Amino acid sequence: HFGSIKLVLPVFHVGYFRHVQLLLSAICKRCGRVLLAPEKRSVWLNRTRKATKDVQQQKGVFRKLVDTCKKVRQCPYCDAYNGAVKKGTRGYMTLVHELPKDQAKVEYQQQYTDAVANNPEIGNHLSKVAYEDLTPLHLLPLLAKMPPSDQEMLKLPPQPERLVVTHVPVSPVCIRPSVQIGDAGTQEDDLSVQTSDIVATNNNIKATLSRGGTLKQVAEQWQWLSAQVALMMNSEATGLAAAAPTTKPIRSICSRLKGKEGRFRGNLSGKRVNFSGRTVISPDPNLEVTEVIIPQYSAMKLTFPEVVCRTNIDMLRDRVIRGTEGHPGAHIIRLKSGGVKNLAFIKKQIREELAADLQYGDVVERHLQDGDVVLFNRQPSLHKMSIMAHRAKVMPWRTFRFNECVCSPYNADFDGDEMNIHLPQTQEARAEALALMGVQNNLITSKNGEPIVAATQDFLTSAWLLTQRDTFLTKDKIANIAMYFGKAAESLELPPPTVMKPVQLWTGKQLISLMLRPSHKSTVLVNLEMPEKNFSHGDPYFCRNDGYVIFYNSELIAGNLGKKILGGSKPGLTFVLIRDNSPAVAAACLGRLSKLSARWLGTRGMSFGIDDVTASPDIEAFKKEQVAEKYAYVDEKIEEYKQGKLPLKPGCDAEQTLEAVINGELGKIRNSVGDRLEKVLP
C-alpha cells in the first residue's frame, strides 16, 4: 500500500503551477474572493454553468474570466490592492505579486511594522523590493476560505487547497524494487532515492525552524524541497535540470505513466504477448477477403497445440518426423503420461520413433499451417473491426498480405504500415474468433449498417471499363478471364454469346453476371435497380450514358458499374448480396471480383497523362469568374463588419459570423469549379 510524507512547509504542484498562477490573477490576495463586482458575478456564473460542451469551451470561458479579473486593481469586497502575478526569478516555481506604487506602497509596508520590529532583516528587504512573494503558505488559506460559488465559477474541485502539495505519496516497494548488481551490492530505484532526499530535506527544514535559523536558510531549503518534490513527480519539467543529482534522466512518476513504454500504453493498452507476430503489410488481390498470407518464417515460429485423435494422427506423425527443420513441422510433444519432448534437440531417427509411438490424447505443438484461424490487428484499434479473424495461408517472403477490400475496417494502407497477428491456442478460441470476429461476419459496420468491406481503387476502375457498352470479348478471352476468378473445384458455364456472327462475342456485362452466378447450380439471385454516378437524369431505361444499373436474377441487364454499386453504399451490390443471400456469398463475390479486376486490368492496361487532367480554357475562365464574384461578395461582408452592420447568425458574434460567411463563400468556389470539372473530364 501507499504511504505518505507530511511536509513541514507546503510546495506548489508541478502539474498545477501554471493553473495556480492564473487562479491567483483572478482572486484577491487578501480575502480570496474572485475580483468581480457583485452585479457581474451572476453573469459569469451563468456563463460557466453553460460552458459544458467540451473542455476547450470551458478553458475559453476561464481565460476570459481571468483576463477580466486582471484589470481589477482594488478588491470590491476588502478594498485590498491587487497587482499582476508573475513568475519569480529567484528560484524554481516561485510567484510574485507586484506591489502598489507611491502612497499605497508606504501603506503596504506599514502592514509589516510588527514583523520588522522583531526581525530587522525583513525591513532591509522590504524597502528594496517592488513585489511580494506568493508562497504556498500564502495560497493555502486563500483557497481554503474561498466560497463555493467562487469555486464553481473558477471550475475548481470541492477542496481547492489540494492544488498545493502538503503530503508526498510514498509508493510501495513493488513499484520501486532494488536491483542486485553482482558483488557490488544493490542499486536503489530512482523513486527511492528521491523519496530519501525529500525526507532528508524535510527534516532539515524542521531542524532549522526549531533552532530559529535565518530566513535565508529556510528559504533555500524550502526551495530545494520544492524542486525535489517536482523532480519526483515530473523530471521532464522545464527548469529542473539544476535540481537533478545526475545528468542521467530520472524515472519520475510521470515518465512511468506516459509514453510508449509507460504503464498505460506499454502495460495496459498493449502488452508483449506470446504466439504473436508483427511485420509490414502488402496487398494481394488473389486472396479471398477472409484470408491472410503469413510468411513461412513466422509460421515456423508460431505453434498450435493439436490433440492427437483418429482423424489427424497421420498428419501429426508427419509433422513430428519433420520437426523444426522445415515447414510444416512441430516443436514439442506433450505426452498424456506427463512427459515433454523438445524436437529441436532430437535427431530424425528418434523423431521417427516418437512419431510411431504417438497415442490418442498426446498433444503436438505443430507449426501454423494453411487454414488456421489467426487474429489480424492494426493499431490504433479504434473500433471492433480493427481486429478480425482470418484464415492463414503460409507463403514465402517476409510480409503479411491480404485483400485490398479489407483495408477500410483496418484503416490500413501500404506505405509501410505494420500489423499484428495472434494465434488462438484452443479449439474453443478458434470457434469463437470465427463466429464473433470473422471477416465475413463483419462485412457491415454497426455504425450505420453500410458495408465496410467492399471493392476499392483498381477494382472499381476495372469494373467500370469492363462494363462499358463497347467492351466485347471473344470466346478464348472470356474463358481465360473467367479462369482468372474461378477455382479449380468450381464449375463455370458460359452464357450464350451476345453477338453470333461473324464472330461469337460476349460483353463485359455477361462476365460480371458469370462472376455473380458461375453456373445454374448456384442459388445466388441478385435483383437490383439504381442509378450510377453517370446517370443522365432522364428515363432510367433509356439513359444515354448507360448510367442506370439493372440486375435481374443475377444477370447484369444494363448499366455501367461504379462506386455507388460496388462501393460501400447501403443499397449497393455488396449490401444486397448480404441481405438477400449471405455474408459468405458476398465475401466470395468480392474475392472473385478482386482476382478478375487485378488480372484483367493488368492485361488491358490503364493510364492517364497530364493532358487528361489539365483544365480547359473554358474551365479557367469559369474559375476566374467565380473567384472574382465571391471575392467581391466577401469584401462587402468585411466592410459591413467594420461598420457594425453585419447581420449575425444564430448563436454567433460578429467575428464568428464573418468567419462563417467567408469560409462558406470561398468553399463554394471549390465546389462549383469541381462540379464543372467532373462533367468535362474524360
C-alpha positions in Angstrom: 0.0 0.0 0.0 1.0 3.6 -0.3 2.4 5.7 2.5 2.9 9.5 2.7 5.3 12.2 4.0 3.8 15.2 5.7 5.8 18.3 4.6 6.8 20.9 7.1 6.2 23.6 4.5 3.8 23.1 1.6 5.1 23.4 -2.0 3.5 24.1 -5.4 2.4 21.1 -7.5 4.5 21.0 -10.7 1.5 20.0 -12.7 -0.8 22.7 -11.5 1.7 25.6 -11.3 0.5 27.4 -14.4 -3.1 27.0 -13.4 -2.4 28.3 -9.9 -0.7 31.4 -11.4 -3.9 32.1 -13.4 -6.0 31.4 -10.4 -4.1 33.9 -8.3 -4.6 36.5 -11.0 -8.3 36.1 -10.7 -8.7 36.3 -6.9 -8.0 38.8 -4.2 -4.6 38.2 -2.4 -6.1 39.1 0.9 -9.7 37.8 1.1 -9.6 35.1 -1.6 -12.7 36.3 -3.4 -13.0 36.5 -7.2 -12.2 40.0 -8.4 -15.7 40.7 -9.8 -18.2 43.3 -8.8 -21.3 41.8 -7.2 -23.5 42.7 -10.2 -21.2 40.8 -12.6 -20.9 37.6 -10.5 -24.2 36.1 -11.6 -23.4 36.8 -15.3 -20.1 35.0 -15.2 -21.5 32.2 -13.0 -24.2 31.5 -15.7 -21.5 31.6 -18.4 -19.5 29.0 -16.5 -22.5 26.7 -16.0 -23.4 26.9 -19.7 -19.9 26.0 -20.8 -20.5 22.2 -20.8 -19.9 21.3 -24.4 -16.3 20.5 -24.3 -13.0 21.2 -22.5 -11.9 23.8 -25.0 -15.1 25.8 -24.4 -14.6 25.6 -20.6 -10.9 26.7 -21.0 -12.0 29.7 -23.1 -14.5 30.9 -20.5 -11.9 30.5 -17.8 -9.3 32.5 -19.7 -11.8 35.3 -20.4 -12.7 35.4 -16.7 -9.1 35.7 -15.7 -8.5 38.4 -18.3 -11.4 40.4 -16.9 -10.2 40.0 -13.3 -6.7 41.1 -14.2 -8.0 44.5 -15.0 -9.4 45.0 -11.5 -6.8 46.6 -9.1 -9.0 47.1 -6.0 -10.9 44.3 -4.4 -14.7 45.1 -4.3 -15.0 43.3 -1.0 -12.0 44.2 1.1 -10.5 47.2 -0.8 -7.1 45.5 -1.0 -4.7 46.3 -3.8 -4.2 43.5 -6.4 -1.3 43.8 -8.8 -0.1 41.4 -11.5 1.0 37.9 -10.6 4.2 36.8 -12.3 6.8 34.1 -12.1 9.6 34.8 -9.8 13.2 35.0 -10.9 14.9 33.9 -7.6 14.2 30.2 -7.7 12.2 27.4 -9.3 8.4 27.6 -9.2 8.1 30.9 -7.4 5.4 33.5 -7.9 5.5 37.2 -7.1 2.8 39.9 -6.6 3.6 43.4 -7.9 3.3 46.0 -5.1 1.4 49.3 -5.4 3.2 52.5 -6.0 3.7 55.8 -4.2 1.5 56.3 -1.1 -0.2 53.0 -1.4 3.3 51.3 -1.3 4.0 53.1 2.0 0.7 51.9 3.4 1.6 48.4 2.3 4.9 48.4 4.1 3.3 49.6 7.3 1.4 46.3 7.5 4.8 44.7 8.4 5.7 47.1 11.2 5.5 44.4 13.9 7.4 41.9 11.8 10.2 44.4 11.2 10.4 45.2 14.9 11.0 41.5 15.7 13.4 40.9 12.8 15.2 44.0 11.3 16.4 41.9 8.4 12.9 41.9 7.0 12.9 45.7 6.9 16.1 45.8 4.7 14.4 43.6 2.1 11.0 45.3 2.3 12.4 48.7 1.4 14.2 47.4 -1.7 11.7 45.2 -3.5 8.7 46.3 -5.5 6.9 43.0 -5.1 5.9 40.3 -2.6 6.5 36.6 -2.8 3.3 34.5 -3.1 4.3 31.3 -1.3 2.3 28.1 -0.9 1.8 29.1 2.7 0.1 32.3 1.5 -2.0 30.4 -1.1 -3.4 27.7 1.3 -5.6 29.9 3.5 -6.8 31.8 0.4 -8.1 28.6 -1.3 -9.5 27.2 2.0 -11.8 30.2 2.6 -12.9 30.6 -1.0 -16.8 30.4 -1.1 -18.4 27.6 -3.1 -19.9 30.0 -5.7 -16.4 31.2 -6.5 -15.1 27.6 -6.7 -17.8 26.8 -9.2 -17.1 30.0 -11.2 -13.4 29.0 -11.5 -14.2 25.3 -12.1 -12.3 24.3 -9.0 -12.6 21.0 -7.2 -14.6 20.9 -3.8 -11.3 21.3 -1.9 -9.2 23.7 -4.0 -6.5 23.8 -1.3 -5.4 20.4 -2.6 -3.8 22.2 -5.6 -0.9 22.8 -3.1 1.1 19.8 -2.0 1.2 19.2 1.7 1.7 15.4 1.7 4.0 13.5 -0.7 2.9 9.9 -1.6 5.4 7.1 -0.9 4.9 4.2 -3.4 5.1 0.6 -2.4 8.4 -1.3 -2.7 7.0 -3.4 -5.6 6.8 -0.3 -7.7 10.4 0.8 -6.9 12.4 -2.5 -6.4 16.1 -2.7 -5.7 18.3 -4.1 -8.4 21.1 -6.6 -7.5 24.4 -5.6 -9.2 26.6 -8.7 -8.7 29.1 -8.4 -5.8 28.8 -4.6 -5.8 25.6 -4.7 -3.8 22.2 -3.3 -4.8 21.1 -0.2 -6.7 18.1 1.6 -5.4 15.3 2.8 -7.7 15.1 6.5 -8.7 11.8 6.9 -6.7 13.5 5.5 -3.6 16.4 7.9 -4.0 14.1 10.9 -4.5 11.9 9.9 -1.5 15.0 9.7 0.6 16.1 13.2 -0.5 12.7 14.6 0.3 12.7 13.1 3.8 16.2 14.5 4.4 15.3 18.0 3.2 12.1 18.0 5.1 13.9 17.0 8.3 16.5 19.8 7.7 13.7 22.4 7.4 12.2 21.1 10.6 15.5 21.4 12.4 16.2 24.9 11.1 12.9 26.1 12.2 13.2 24.6 15.7 16.6 26.2 16.3 15.5 29.6 14.9 17.5 29.7 11.7 17.7 32.7 9.5 15.0 33.5 6.9 17.6 32.9 4.1 18.4 29.4 5.3 14.7 28.4 5.5 14.0 29.9 2.0 16.9 28.0 0.4 15.9 24.7 2.0 12.3 25.3 1.1 13.2 26.0 -2.5 15.3 22.8 -2.6 12.3 20.8 -1.2 10.0 22.2 -3.9 12.5 21.2 -6.6 12.9 17.6 -5.2 9.1 17.1 -5.0 8.7 18.4 -8.6 11.6 16.1 -9.7 9.9 13.0 -8.2 6.6 13.9 -9.9 7.8 15.0 -13.4 11.6 15.1 -14.0 11.0 16.3 -17.6 9.5 19.7 -16.5 11.4 22.7 -17.6 13.9 24.3 -15.2 14.6 21.1 -13.2 18.0 20.3 -14.7 19.9 22.0 -11.9 18.0 20.1 -9.2 18.7 16.7 -10.7 21.5 14.8 -8.9 23.0 13.4 -12.1 22.8 14.1 -15.9 21.1 10.7 -16.3 17.3 11.1 -16.7 15.3 10.3 -13.6 12.4 7.9 -13.9 9.7 10.0 -12.2 6.1 9.1 -11.7 5.1 10.9 -14.9 7.7 9.2 -17.0 6.5 5.8 -15.7 2.9 6.5 -16.8 3.2 8.3 -20.2 4.9 7.4 -23.4 5.1 4.2 -25.5 6.9 2.3 -22.7 4.7 3.8 -19.9 2.2 2.0 -17.8 -0.8 2.8 -20.0 0.5 2.1 -23.5 3.1 -0.3 -22.5 1.3 -2.5 -20.0 -2.5 -1.8 -20.2 -3.4 -0.7 -23.7 -0.8 -3.0 -25.3 1.3 -5.8 -23.8 4.0 -8.2 -25.0 2.3 -11.5 -25.6 3.2 -15.0 -26.8 2.0 -16.6 -30.0 2.0 -13.3 -31.9 3.9 -11.8 -34.8 4.3 -8.4 -36.4 5.6 -7.2 -39.8 4.9 -4.9 -42.7 1.7 -5.4 -44.8 1.4 -5.8 -48.5 -1.6 -6.1 -50.9 -2.6 -9.3 -52.7 -5.8 -9.3 -54.8 -5.5 -13.0 -55.5 -6.6 -13.8 -51.9 -10.1 -14.2 -50.6 -11.2 -11.4 -48.3 -11.2 -13.9 -45.4 -7.5 -14.9 -45.9 -4.2 -13.5 -44.9 -0.8 -14.7 -46.0 1.7 -15.5 -43.2 5.4 -15.6 -44.1 6.9 -19.1 -43.7 9.5 -17.7 -41.3 6.7 -16.6 -38.9 4.7 -19.8 -39.4 7.7 -21.9 -38.2 7.8 -19.8 -35.0 4.1 -19.9 -34.2 2.7 -23.2 -32.9 -0.8 -24.6 -32.2 -1.3 -27.4 -29.6 -3.1 -30.1 -31.6 -4.5 -33.1 -29.7 -3.9 -36.4 -31.4 -7.0 -38.2 -32.5 -8.1 -40.7 -35.1 -8.6 -38.1 -37.9 -5.2 -36.3 -37.5 -2.7 -38.8 -36.2 -1.2 -39.4 -39.7 -0.8 -35.7 -40.3 0.8 -35.1 -36.9 3.2 -38.0 -37.3 4.4 -36.4 -40.5 4.9 -33.1 -38.6 6.8 -34.8 -35.8 9.2 -36.5 -38.3 9.9 -33.2 -40.0 10.5 -31.5 -36.6 11.7 -27.9 -36.5 13.8 -28.2 -39.7 11.1 -27.5 -42.3 7.5 -26.4 -42.7 5.0 -27.8 -41.8 6.7 -29.3 -38.8 6.4 -29.4 -35.0 8.3 -28.1 -31.9 7.1 -30.1 -28.9 5.3 -33.3 -28.0 3.4 -33.3 -24.7 2.7 -36.9 -23.8 -0.6 -37.7 -21.9 1.6 -39.5 -19.4 3.2 -36.2 -18.5 6.5 -36.2 -20.4 7.7 -33.5 -22.8 9.8 -34.0 -25.9 11.5 -31.0 -27.5 12.0 -31.9 -31.2 14.6 -29.1 -31.7 17.2 -31.2 -29.9 16.3 -34.7 -31.2 17.7 -36.4 -34.3 15.5 -37.6 -37.1 15.8 -41.3 -36.3 14.5 -40.7 -32.8 11.8 -38.4 -34.1 10.6 -41.2 -36.4 10.3 -43.5 -33.3 8.4 -40.8 -31.4 6.0 -40.4 -34.3 5.3 -44.1 -34.4 4.6 -44.1 -30.7 2.1 -41.3 -30.8 -1.1 -42.1 -28.8 -4.5 -40.6 -28.9 -4.6 -37.8 -26.3 -1.0 -36.7 -26.8 -0.5 -33.0 -27.7 1.7 -32.0 -30.6 2.7 -28.3 -30.8 2.8 -28.1 -34.6 3.6 -25.2 -36.9 1.0 -22.7 -38.0 -0.4 -24.1 -41.3 -2.9 -23.2 -44.1 -6.4 -22.8 -42.8 -5.5 -22.0 -39.2 -7.5 -19.2 -37.6 -5.4 -16.1 -36.7 -6.4 -12.7 -35.3 -5.3 -9.8 -37.5 -4.9 -6.4 -35.8 -3.8 -2.9 -36.8 -3.1 -0.3 -34.2 -4.6 2.1 -33.1 -7.6 -0.2 -32.5 -10.3 2.4 -32.7 -13.3 0.1 -33.3 -14.1 -3.6 -33.1 -13.3 -4.2 -36.8 -9.7 -3.2 -36.1 -9.1 -6.8 -35.1 -10.7 -9.6 -37.1 -10.2 -13.3 -37.6 -8.7 -14.5 -40.9 -7.8 -17.9 -42.3 -4.0 -18.3 -42.6 -2.2 -19.1 -45.8 1.5 -19.8 -45.5 3.7 -18.4 -48.3 7.3 -17.3 -48.8 8.7 -13.8 -48.3 8.5 -11.6 -45.3 5.3 -9.6 -45.2 1.7 -10.1 -44.2 -0.5 -9.9 -47.3 -4.3 -9.6 -47.6 -7.0 -8.4 -50.0 -7.3 -4.7 -50.5 -11.1 -4.8 -49.9 -10.3 -5.3 -46.2 -8.3 -2.1 -45.9 -11.2 0.1 -44.8 -12.0 -1.6 -41.5 -8.3 -1.6 -40.5 -7.8 1.9 -41.9 -4.7 0.5 -43.5 -2.6 1.5 -46.4 0.6 0.0 -47.9 3.1 2.8 -47.3 5.0 0.9 -44.6 2.2 0.1 -42.2 2.8 -2.8 -39.8 0.1 -5.2 -38.4 0.0 -7.9 -35.8 -1.2 -11.5 -35.8 -2.3 -13.6 -32.8 -2.7 -17.3 -33.0 -5.6 -18.7 -30.7 -4.4 -21.7 -28.7 -7.6 -23.7 -28.2 -10.4 -25.0 -30.4 -12.9 -23.0 -28.4 -11.0 -19.8 -29.0 -10.8 -20.6 -32.8 -14.5 -21.2 -32.9 -15.3 -18.0 -31.0 -13.0 -16.0 -33.2 -14.6 -17.2 -36.4 -18.1 -16.7 -35.1 -17.6 -13.3 -33.5 -14.6 -11.8 -35.3 -14.6 -13.4 -38.7 -14.3 -11.1 -41.7 -17.4 -12.4 -43.4 -19.4 -11.8 -40.2 -18.2 -8.2 -40.0 -18.7 -7.0 -43.6 -21.3 -4.5 -42.3 -20.3 -1.8 -39.8 -22.5 -1.3 -36.8 -22.1 2.4 -37.1 -24.7 2.9 -39.9 -25.4 -0.6 -41.4 -23.3 0.1 -44.5 -20.8 -2.4 -45.9 -17.3 -1.6 -44.7 -15.6 -4.4 -46.7 -16.2 -3.5 -50.4 -14.4 -3.0 -53.7 -12.0 -0.2 -53.9 -9.3 1.5 -56.1 -8.3 -0.6 -59.2 -11.3 -3.0 -58.7 -13.7 -0.1 -59.4 -11.7 1.1 -62.4 -11.6 -2.4 -63.8 -15.4 -3.0 -63.3 -16.1 0.4 -64.9 -14.1 -0.3 -68.0 -15.3 -3.9 -68.3 -19.0 -2.9 -68.3 -18.7 -0.3 -71.0 -21.1 -0.7 -73.9 -18.2 -1.2 -76.4 -16.4 -3.9 -74.4 -16.6 -7.2 -76.3 -14.7 -10.5 -75.7 -14.1 -13.5 -77.9 -14.6 -17.0 -76.6 -11.0 -17.6 -75.8 -10.7 -14.3 -73.9 -13.9 -14.7 -71.8 -12.9 -18.2 -71.0 -9.4 -17.1 -70.0 -10.7 -14.2 -67.9 -13.3 -16.5 -66.3 -10.5 -18.8 -65.3 -8.9 -15.8 -63.5 -11.6 -15.6 -60.9 -12.6 -19.3 -60.9 -11.4 -22.0 -58.5 -10.1 -25.5 -59.5 -13.1 -27.3 -58.0 -15.7 -24.8 -59.3 -17.6 -25.4 -62.5 -18.3 -22.5 -64.8 -21.0 -22.3 -67.5 -20.5 -19.7 -70.2 -23.8 -17.9 -71.2 -24.9 -17.7 -74.8 -22.9 -15.0 -76.8 -24.4 -11.6 -77.4 -23.1 -11.5 -81.0 -23.3 -14.7 -83.0 -21.8 -13.6 -86.4 -19.4 -13.1 -88.0 -17.6 -14.0 -84.7 -19.1 -15.0 -81.4 -18.7 -12.2 -78.9 -19.6 -11.8 -75.2 -19.9 -8.5 -73.4 -18.2 -7.4 -70.2 -21.6 -7.3 -68.5 -22.0 -11.0 -69.2 -18.7 -11.6 -67.4 -19.9 -9.8 -64.3 -23.1 -11.9 -64.4 -20.9 -15.0 -64.6 -18.9 -13.8 -61.7 -22.1 -13.5 -59.6 -23.6 -16.8 -60.6 -20.9 -19.2 -62.1 -23.4 -21.9 -63.0 -27.0 -22.9 -62.9 -26.3 -24.9 -59.7 -25.6 -21.6 -57.9 -28.6 -20.3 -55.9 -27.3 -16.7 -55.8 -30.0 -14.4 -57.0 -29.5 -10.6 -57.2 -32.2 -8.2 -58.2 -31.2 -4.5 -58.1 -32.0 -1.3 -59.8 -30.3 2.0 -59.0 -28.6 4.9 -60.8 -24.9 5.2 -61.0 -22.9 8.4 -60.9 -23.1 9.0 -64.7 -26.9 8.7 -64.8 -28.3 11.4 -67.1 -31.5 12.0 -65.0 -33.9 11.2 -67.8 -35.8 8.0 -68.5 -33.9 5.4 -66.5 -34.3 2.7 -69.2 -33.0 5.0 -71.9 -30.0 6.6 -70.2 -27.6 7.7 -72.9 -24.7 7.3 -70.6 -25.7 3.8 -69.6 -25.9 5.1 -66.0 -28.9 3.1 -64.8 -27.8 -0.3 -63.4 -30.3 -3.2 -63.6 -29.6 -6.7 -62.1 -32.3 -9.3 -62.8 -31.8 -12.8 -61.3 -28.0 -12.1 -61.0 -27.8 -11.0 -64.7 -26.5 -7.5 -65.4 -29.0 -6.3 -67.9 -27.8 -2.6 -68.2 -25.6 -0.1 -66.6 -22.0 0.8 -66.0 -20.8 -0.4 -62.7 -19.0 2.2 -60.5 -18.5 3.1 -56.9 -22.2 3.5 -56.0 -22.9 -0.1 -57.0 -19.6 -1.8 -55.9 -18.5 0.5 -53.1 -19.7 0.7 -49.5 -23.1 2.3 -50.1 -26.1 0.8 -48.4 -28.2 0.0 -51.5 -25.2 -1.3 -53.4 -24.4 -4.8 -54.7 -22.4 -5.9 -51.6 -25.3 -4.9 -49.3 -27.9 -6.7 -51.5 -25.7 -9.9 -51.6 -25.5 -9.9 -47.8 -29.2 -9.1 -47.3 -30.7 -11.4 -49.9 -28.2 -14.3 -49.7 -25.5 -14.5 -47.0 -22.2 -12.8 -45.9 -20.3 -15.9 -47.2 -21.7 -15.3 -50.7 -20.8 -11.6 -50.5 -17.3 -12.4 -49.4 -16.9 -15.0 -52.2 -18.1 -12.5 -54.8 -15.7 -9.8 -53.5 -12.8 -12.3 -53.8 -13.8 -13.2 -57.4 -14.1 -9.5 -58.3 -10.7 -8.7 -56.9 -9.0 -11.5 -58.8 -10.8 -10.7 -62.0 -10.1 -7.0 -61.8 -6.4 -7.2 -61.0 -5.6 -9.7 -63.7 -7.8 -8.2 -66.4 -6.7 -4.7 -65.8 -3.1 -5.8 -65.8 -3.6 -7.3 -69.3 -5.7 -4.5 -70.7 -3.7 -1.6 -69.2 -5.0 1.8 -68.0 -3.1 5.0 -67.8 -3.6 8.8 -67.9 -1.3 11.7 -68.5 -1.2 15.3 -67.5 -3.2 16.3 -70.6 -6.1 14.2 -69.4 -6.4 16.2 -66.1 -5.5 19.7 -67.4 -8.3 22.2 -67.2 -9.6 23.6 -70.5 -9.7 27.4 -71.3 -13.5 27.4 -70.5 -12.8 25.9 -67.1 -10.1 28.5 -66.4 -12.4 31.3 -67.4 -15.2 30.0 -65.3 -12.8 29.7 -62.3 -11.7 33.3 -62.7 -15.3 34.4 -62.9 -16.2 32.5 -59.7 -13.2 33.9 -57.8 -13.9 37.5 -58.8 -17.6 37.2 -57.9 -17.1 35.5 -54.5 -14.2 37.8 -53.5 -16.3 40.9 -54.2 -19.1 39.4 -52.1 -16.6 38.7 -49.2 -15.2 42.2 -49.4 -18.8 43.6 -49.0 -19.3 41.5 -45.9 -15.9 42.6 -44.4 -17.0 46.2 -44.9 -20.3 45.6 -43.2 -18.4 44.0 -40.3 -16.2 47.1 -40.0 -19.3 49.3 -39.9 -21.1 47.1 -37.4 -23.9 46.4 -39.9 -23.3 42.6 -40.5 -26.4 40.5 -39.7 -25.4 38.0 -37.0 -26.0 34.3 -37.4 -27.9 32.5 -34.6 -25.5 31.8 -31.6 -22.6 33.7 -33.2 -21.0 37.0 -32.5 -19.8 39.3 -35.3 -16.3 37.7 -35.7 -17.8 34.2 -35.8 -20.4 35.3 -38.3 -17.9 36.9 -40.6 -15.6 33.8 -40.4 -18.6 31.5 -41.3 -19.6 33.7 -44.2 -16.0 33.9 -45.6 -15.5 30.1 -45.3 -18.8 29.3 -46.9 -18.4 31.6 -49.9 -14.8 30.6 -50.6 -15.8 27.0 -50.3 -18.5 27.5 -52.9 -15.7 28.3 -55.4 -14.1 24.9 -54.9 -17.4 23.1 -55.1 -18.7 24.9 -58.3 -15.4 24.5 -60.2 -15.1 20.9 -59.0 -18.6 20.1 -60.3 -17.8 21.7 -63.6 -14.5 19.7 -63.9 -16.2 16.4 -63.2 -18.6 17.0 -66.1 -15.9 17.6 -68.7 -13.2 15.2 -67.5 -12.9 12.1 -69.7 
